[in-house]
Amino acid sequence: MSALAASTGAINLGQGFPDVDGPEAIKRAAMAAIEAGHNQYPPGAGIPALRAAVATHQRRHYRLEVDPETEVLITTGATEALAAAVLALAGPGDEVLTLEPFYDSYAAVIALAGAAHTTAPLVRGPAGFRLDPAALRLAFTDRTRIVLLNSPHNPTGTVLTRAELTLIAQLATAHDAIVITDEVYEHLVYDGAEHIPVATLPGMAARTLTISSVGKSFSFTGWKIGWVAGPAALVEAVRTVKQFLTYVSGAPFQPAVATALTDAAASAWVVDLAASLAGRRDLLCAGLERAGFDVIRPQGTYFVVADGAPLGFDDGAELCRRLPELAGVVGVPVSAFTRAGSAADAALRSAVRFTFVKRESVLREAVIRLAELAAR
Ligand SMILES: *Cc1c(COP(=O)(O)O)cnc(C)c1O
């Protein structure tokens, strides 16, 4: 869809990357690190300052205690952390349970591990896309080895509630499954929604690997510095796989990310980013509604899911192929995040994901163009 945007001149609200970079001081810190000679392989687990910064971040935001020496690993973005964790902990005969829709790398990495992918749908209701408790219970089996969560959730923007997380925790414990939780949007929540790391629930820290990265929180998606935190034995297993995926990466970015995670001005920058994104979400949601979409308001992330059925499109992929010509805008069909033939796939057939992590002027122009759809 990004290629389609480029070839048609349409506004790309498909791929979720910011069109404004993160804090200037953090960029300067990366440049200073190159000048200071941080240009060779860093330690395999990540530089000590960054591991300490991740531990400080977890304590300050969630009162989670992790030992920077043994319970934190720096990775090549959240993507590598997810891949290494799934490859380390699941194999043939195991099931990895994800929500559905799911971030696209999950299915690929579960397949690479030779494990089976099972899903529990997020179902649309008055409060947006929510976990279906009965379907979740049914999705667990005695082969469920990993529950791979994502909250705040891409693509739906759902922020899992304490009640939802508690049920997941109970079932994961009953089935002796490990929880891997992708929290890359941890700071991008709106309307007072609270991001609750599953590791903070009673007893869960012992079976949970928490993953996040610098990309979304600080608008440096190209830096690809991520981390995983959890019990030493699980982190050690992830490190063993990571060793032969990339070994290490991002030497000069690591000290800059350590600054980002601990510096008060950088933290304030993230709070401002979330406030600004909430406003941009409102702008895009209102525009999509005026254009005739049925909009499901997200509580977090960069994304909004909008249903094209009221516009007469029952296939979101078809709508996305035609959107550049109809309205000069590009989105991504939600079917890119579902499995063909699943209940979630059927329910989301006409849905399209749009990103609002673009400058307000770009979104204003997109909203004007989208109005063409209503006029059609
Ligand atoms: C963007 C994204 C990632 C990838 O994070 P990186 O740090 O860039 O590797 C992982 N999970 C979700 C849900 C994402 O949206």
PDBQT file of the ligand as one rigid body, heavy atoms in Angstrom, charges set to zero:
ROOT
HETATM    1  C1  LIG A 401       5.744  -1.238  15.247  1.00  0.00    +0.000 C 
HETATM    2  C2  LIG A 401       5.419  -2.461  16.011  1.00  0.00    +0.000 A 
HETATM    3  C3  LIG A 401       6.427  -3.372  16.379  1.00  0.00    +0.000 A 
HETATM    4  C4  LIG A 401       7.844  -3.236  15.901  1.00  0.00    +0.000 C 
HETATM    5  O1  LIG A 401       8.646  -2.552  16.776  1.00  0.00    +0.000 OA
HETATM    6  P1  LIG A 401      10.188  -2.279  16.404  1.00  0.00    +0.000 P 
HETATM    7  O2  LIG A 401      10.752  -1.793  17.665  1.00  0.00    +0.000 OA
HETATM    8  O3  LIG A 401      10.201  -1.269  15.296  1.00  0.00    +0.000 OA
HETATM    9  O4  LIG A 401      10.778  -3.567  15.951  1.00  0.00    +0.000 OA
HETATM   10  C5  LIG A 401       6.086  -4.464  17.155  1.00  0.00    +0.000 A 
HETATM   11  N1  LIG A 401       4.814  -4.672  17.536  1.00  0.00    +0.000 NA
HETATM   12  C6  LIG A 401       3.815  -3.842  17.181  1.00  0.00    +0.000 A 
HETATM   13  C7  LIG A 401       2.428  -4.139  17.624  1.00  0.00    +0.000 C 
HETATM   14  C8  LIG A 401       4.090  -2.722  16.382  1.00  0.00    +0.000 A 
HETATM   15  O5  LIG A 401       3.082  -1.920  15.990  1.00  0.00    +0.000 OA
ENDROOT
TORSDOF 0
